[in-house]
Amino acid sequence: MANNYQIVRTIRFKNANEPGILGKLTTAIGKTGTSIGEIKTVHMGNRYVVRDIDVFISGKPHMAKVLGEVSKIKEIKILEIRDAVLEMHQNGIIKMVSTRPINSLDDFRKIYWPGVSEVCTLIGENENWKNAYTIIPNSVGLVTNGSAVLEFGDIGPVAAMPVLEGKAALLQEVTGINGIPLLMKSGDPDIIVQTIREVEHTFSGIQLTGISSPQCFNILEKLKGDGKVPVMHDDQEGNAVVALAALINACKLVDRDLDKANIGVIGLGTTGTAIGKLLIEYTGNPVMGYTRTKASMERHVSNGGAIASIEQIMRMADIVIATTSKGNIIRPEMVKKGQIILALSQPVPEIDPDKAIEAGASLAINSRAINNSL
């Protein structure tokens, strides 16, 4: 259970300052199959102790089980249960800030009126000056309509906002780029495309995210066709680039030539189709693909791929990438000796990496392992 945890909860508890009580608590939590994180002493007095203990759980039923065991310890009183994630996201995790201090009237005049008129005039005469005197070259628009958000699916644009805030925070922390969320109500590709065209001059690039198939394919194709700024879809190109990087490193580890390997992709949704397309372009070879929908089959074939069953892919492929959103659909007996397997669905992969290796795979990783390596 602990290996598939999704959330962290902090239990604050109070107990008499006597030896052995903390041991009783950790033992009780361990009985529920729960991993323990940080244990922090909040208060240490002569008579009692207050501590915070982090537990890694998979959901509400799991937490109820933990609390049921802990409540059996008479010496312990639970004071509160905190959600570290909600605390982290309270009031949002990004904000717009000035890069220049405004400490005087003179600063105000330079930053706003009348000083700003000089900058506006300069850019009006030659738009390229925007790259020197505005935020535009360092800003990316993060666009979603919330129709395909992580494992949640269609939750709508507002519920998807924390995901966009997280992306923006990571962009700023890792690259210094400003990610600016744009929430779209519409599911109509033409409306989304037109809206982005109207605002794209605000940014140096557009990143699409959390937009369902097949709309995402149409939107990306139209925007790339006549847009003025670079556009990428993280569920397509973003995931595909990470998968390719993982495969390049995996092949080095097991001394396999990626260009000569038989490759199969199980699950040709948004991510699987993009991975298959990039691998075809990178290796110059067709990639086997499994999907249940006619449209996905046609799209994969038009990209240069071939259609196969799961059984055929597992029997013939040297490298298997699975992006089905369904856990445990690859049985250990299906694994071919020496295979490289990327089981990328979350929270449960198509096959547990340890079981795949036990069955003969030379290397098997899931999306959590890839994320942890970044």
Secondary structure as the mmCIF struct_conf table of DSSP 4:
data_model
#
loop_
_struct_conf.conf_type_id
_struct_conf.id
_struct_conf.beg_label_comp_id
_struct_conf.beg_label_asym_id
_struct_conf.beg_label_seq_id
_struct_conf.end_label_comp_id
_struct_conf.end_label_asym_id
_struct_conf.end_label_seq_id
HELX_RH_3T_P HELX_RH_3T_P1 ALA A 2 ASN A 4
STRN STRN1 ILE A 7 ALA A 16
BEND BEND1 ASN A 17 ASN A 17
TURN_TY1_P TURN_TY1_P1 PRO A 19 GLY A 20
HELX_RH_AL_P HELX_RH_AL_P1 ILE A 21 LYS A 31
TURN_TY1_P TURN_TY1_P2 THR A 32 GLY A 33
STRN STRN2 SER A 35 MET A 44
BEND BEND2 ASN A 46 ARG A 47
STRN STRN3 TYR A 48 ILE A 57
BEND BEND3 SER A 58 GLY A 59
HELX_RH_AL_P HELX_RH_AL_P2 LYS A 60 VAL A 70
TURN_TY1_P TURN_TY1_P3 SER A 71 LYS A 72
TURN_TY1_P TURN_TY1_P4 LYS A 74 GLU A 75
STRN STRN4 ILE A 76 ASP A 83
HELX_RH_AL_P HELX_RH_AL_P3 ALA A 84 HIS A 89
TURN_TY1_P TURN_TY1_P5 GLN A 90 ASN A 91
BEND BEND4 ILE A 93 ILE A 93
BEND BEND5 THR A 99 ARG A 100
BEND BEND6 SER A 104 SER A 104
HELX_RH_AL_P HELX_RH_AL_P4 LEU A 105 ILE A 111
BEND BEND7 TYR A 112 TYR A 112
TURN_TY1_P TURN_TY1_P6 TRP A 113 PRO A 114
HELX_RH_AL_P HELX_RH_AL_P5 GLY A 115 GLU A 125
HELX_RH_3T_P HELX_RH_3T_P2 GLU A 127 TRP A 129
HELX_RH_AL_P HELX_RH_AL_P6 LYS A 130 TYR A 133
BEND BEND8 THR A 134 ILE A 135
HELX_RH_3T_P HELX_RH_3T_P3 ILE A 136 ASN A 138
STRN STRN5 SER A 139 THR A 144
BEND BEND9 GLY A 146 ALA A 148
STRN STRN6 VAL A 149 VAL A 149
TURN_TY1_P TURN_TY1_P7 LEU A 150 PHE A 152
STRN STRN7 GLY A 153 GLY A 153
BEND BEND10 ASP A 154 ASP A 154
TURN_TY1_P TURN_TY1_P8 PRO A 157 ALA A 160
HELX_RH_AL_P HELX_RH_AL_P7 MET A 161 THR A 175
STRN STRN8 ASN A 178 LEU A 183
HELX_RH_AL_P HELX_RH_AL_P8 PRO A 189 VAL A 199
HELX_RH_3T_P HELX_RH_3T_P4 GLU A 200 THR A 202
BEND BEND11 SER A 204 SER A 204
STRN STRN9 GLY A 205 LEU A 208
BEND BEND12 GLY A 210 GLY A 210
TURN_TY1_P TURN_TY1_P9 SER A 213 PRO A 214
HELX_RH_AL_P HELX_RH_AL_P9 GLN A 215 ASP A 226
BEND BEND13 LYS A 228 VAL A 229
STRN STRN10 VAL A 231 HIS A 233
HELX_RH_PI_P HELX_RH_PI_P1 ASP A 234 GLY A 238
HELX_RH_AL_P HELX_RH_AL_P10 ASN A 239 LEU A 253
TURN_TY1_P TURN_TY1_P10 VAL A 254 ASP A 255
HELX_RH_3T_P HELX_RH_3T_P5 LEU A 258 LYS A 260
BEND BEND14 ALA A 261 ALA A 261
STRN STRN11 ILE A 263 ILE A 266
BEND BEND15 GLY A 269 GLY A 269
HELX_RH_AL_P HELX_RH_AL_P11 THR A 270 THR A 283
BEND BEND16 GLY A 284 ASN A 285
STRN STRN12 MET A 288 TYR A 290
BEND BEND17 ARG A 292 ARG A 292
HELX_RH_AL_P HELX_RH_AL_P12 LYS A 294 SER A 302
TURN_TY1_P TURN_TY1_P11 ASN A 303 GLY A 304
STRN STRN13 ALA A 306 ILE A 307
HELX_RH_AL_P HELX_RH_AL_P13 ILE A 310 MET A 316
BEND BEND18 ASP A 318 ASP A 318
STRN STRN14 ILE A 319 ALA A 322
BEND BEND19 SER A 325 SER A 325
TURN_TY1_P TURN_TY1_P12 GLY A 327 ASN A 328
BEND BEND20 ILE A 330 ILE A 330
HELX_RH_3T_P HELX_RH_3T_P6 PRO A 332 MET A 334
HELX_LH_PP_P HELX_LH_PP_P1 VAL A 335 LYS A 336
TURN_TY1_P TURN_TY1_P13 LYS A 337 GLY A 338
STRN STRN15 ILE A 340 ALA A 343
BEND BEND21 GLN A 346 VAL A 348
BEND BEND22 GLU A 350 ILE A 351
HELX_RH_AL_P HELX_RH_AL_P14 PRO A 353 GLU A 358
TURN_TY1_P TURN_TY1_P14 ALA A 359 GLY A 360
BEND BEND23 SER A 362 SER A 362
STRN STRN16 LEU A 363 ASN A 366
HELX_RH_AL_P HELX_RH_AL_P15 SER A 367 SER A 373
#
